[in-house]
């Protein structure tokens, strides 16, 4: 399979972001399954390209896309889910810190809508990956609080911002 260029990935992400949720979810699911089957180094590069492309989206589209992606990852079979989560953690160390943190906050905001058991399982798996990869573990509790605060702020009616 030929390597995709940044322009290809940007175009694919923009197209998916503009698609209806059901179509976006189906296509993201297929794409993530393909990425999970890639060799580890290629998987990290694929996820890195996606993270950088998502960051170029309008903030509302970005939030919607990350929500879809996070929900898809949570629904993947365990081996594929772990492969994508490992790639996401590793890719996060290779992109600008602000992009990584923004993406992580959107992931955590998505998990706030989940039952506690599902959120705990998902976040514990991410924590284990940081440990396995000997990477500094972010303060998930603090980031969850930031995600909740950010989400509350963006859900205010427009007239409360004035």
Phi and psi in degrees as a GROMACS rama.xvg file:
@    title "Ramachandran Plot"
@    xaxis  label "Phi"
@    yaxis  label "Psi"
@TYPE xy
-69.9767  145.81  UNK-2
-68.8741  133.383  UNK-3
-81.0431  145.262  UNK-4
-86.35  165.453  UNK-5
-57.7704  -40.5255  UNK-6
-62.7458  -41.0773  UNK-7
-61.3372  -46.2355  UNK-8
-66.1198  -43.9021  UNK-9
-58.1754  -45.1462  UNK-10
-63.9018  -42.5076  UNK-11
-62.9699  -45.2237  UNK-12
-64.7382  -43.1777  UNK-13
-62.3036  -43.2016  UNK-14
-61.7045  -44.7106  UNK-15
-66.5754  -37.9639  UNK-16
-63.9151  -31.7276  UNK-17
-84.8473  -10.4325  UNK-18
-77.4891  155.852  UNK-19
-60.226  151.713  UNK-20
-52.0783  -46.0736  UNK-21
-62.2613  -42.2085  UNK-22
-67.88  -43.4577  UNK-23
-60.3555  -44.8322  UNK-24
-61.3176  -45.1658  UNK-25
-62.7011  -43.9433  UNK-26
-71.6276  -38.7106  UNK-27
-65.3308  -39.5538  UNK-28
-58.6814  -49.0242  UNK-29
-63.1012  -42.6854  UNK-30
-63.3468  -44.4769  UNK-31
-67.8402  -34.1009  UNK-32
-63.9471  -40.6728  UNK-33
-63.4764  -44.7134  UNK-34
-64.4029  -40.4366  UNK-35
-60.6041  -27.1678  UNK-36
-85.5779  -7.46816  UNK-37
-73.9149  160.441  UNK-38
-60.0171  150.002  UNK-39
-51.1484  -45.3906  UNK-40
-65.1534  -41.5094  UNK-41
-67.1563  -37.1674  UNK-42
-59.7154  -45.2383  UNK-43
-62.6891  -43.4279  UNK-44
-64.3956  -39.0287  UNK-45
-63.4469  -45.8329  UNK-46
-66.2343  -39.2995  UNK-47
-58.9631  -46.0154  UNK-48
-60.2127  -39.9574  UNK-49
-66.6625  -43.7261  UNK-50
-59.8811  -44.1876  UNK-51
-67.1942  -37.7918  UNK-52
-69.2399  -41.9251  UNK-53
-60.2766  -38.2292  UNK-54
-61.622  -22.1468  UNK-55
-82.5599  -8.62551  UNK-56
-74.2822  158.652  UNK-57
-56.6215  142.898  UNK-58
-50.4187  -41.0915  UNK-59
-67.015  -44.1848  UNK-60
-65.1125  -38.1978  UNK-61
-60.8484  -47.811  UNK-62
-61.9015  -43.6193  UNK-63
-63.3877  -42.166  UNK-64
-65.4583  -45.7681  UNK-65
-65.295  -36.0026  UNK-66
-61.8629  -47.0956  UNK-67
-59.8895  -49.0286  UNK-68
-59.8393  -43.3603  UNK-69
-64.8167  -43.8511  UNK-70
-63.7402  -38.4488  UNK-71
-64.2563  -47.3204  UNK-72
-56.9013  -43.6812  UNK-73
-63.1288  -26.9682  UNK-74
-92.8593  -6.49326  UNK-75
-67.7185  156.643  UNK-76
-58.0226  151.223  UNK-77
-50.3615  -43.7634  UNK-78
-65.481  -43.929  UNK-79
-67.1204  -40.883  UNK-80
-59.6348  -46.2989  UNK-81
-64.6359  -41.2636  UNK-82
-59.3502  -43.3612  UNK-83
-69.8466  -41.1255  UNK-84
-64.6318  -41.3063  UNK-85
-61.6969  -45.3838  UNK-86
-62.5876  -38.466  UNK-87
-64.8087  -44.7948  UNK-88
-62.8134  -47.3555  UNK-89
-65.2897  -42.3905  UNK-90
-62.5678  -34.5345  UNK-91
-61.1841  -24.3687  UNK-92
-82.2058  -8.52551  UNK-93
-109.895  -0.230661  UNK-94
-113.776  163.839  UNK-95
-53.9994  141.437  UNK-96
-56.4378  -39.5813  UNK-97
-66.413  -35.2867  UNK-98
-69.1311  -44.4822  UNK-99
-60.8485  -46.4023  UNK-100
-66.2941  -41.0246  UNK-101
-60.8065  -45.2383  UNK-102
-62.4153  -44.8647  UNK-103
-61.9922  -40.7416  UNK-104
-63.2286  -38.6625  UNK-105
-66.4491  -39.061  UNK-106
-60.2938  -49.398  UNK-107
-64.9705  -37.6966  UNK-108
-60.9499  -38.3115  UNK-109
-63.274  -41.6887  UNK-110
-67.4922  -18.6119  UNK-111
-66.2315  -20.6773  UNK-112
-85.0243  -7.65204  UNK-113
-89.5225  158.838  UNK-114
-59.7008  149.37  UNK-115
-55.3878  -41.1637  UNK-116
-63.0458  -41.6768  UNK-117
-66.4818  -44.4282  UNK-118
-62.198  -45.0972  UNK-119
-60.7857  -45.282  UNK-120
-60.5008  -45.4012  UNK-121
-63.7338  -47.8106  UNK-122
-72.0731  -34.2345  UNK-123
-63.9117  -38.3543  UNK-124
-63.7955  -41.2199  UNK-125
-65.2228  -42.96  UNK-126
-59.4703  -40.9602  UNK-127
-63.8946  -36.1062  UNK-128
-65.3686  -45.0497  UNK-129
-56.3086  -43.2977  UNK-130
-65.7663  -48.4919  UNK-131
-59.9303  -35.9049  UNK-132
-89.4441  2.9001  UNK-133
53.9498  43.2833  UNK-134
-105.85  148.758  UNK-135
-63.4187  128.396  UNK-136
-79.4177  124.601  UNK-137
-69.2723  158.514  UNK-138
-79.8811  92.6003  UNK-139
-60.7024  -40.8305  UNK-140
-59.6424  -45.9132  UNK-141
-63.9513  -42.7036  UNK-142
-65.8032  -36.524  UNK-143
-62.5533  -41.2961  UNK-144
-64.024  -41.9268  UNK-145
-63.1313  -42.4055  UNK-146
-62.5214  -43.051  UNK-147
-63.9773  -43.2925  UNK-148
-65.5105  -42.7272  UNK-149
-63.2965  -42.3789  UNK-150
-64.498  -42.0315  UNK-151
-62.97  -40.5864  UNK-152
-63.9585  -43.1052  UNK-153
-77.3403  -13.5296  UNK-154
-92.4799  -0.720955  UNK-155
-65.7348  145  UNK-156
-60.316  149.08  UNK-157
-54.6511  -33.0801  UNK-158
-73.0256  -14.0122  UNK-159
-82.4119  -6.50872  UNK-160
-85.8587  -12.8299  UNK-161
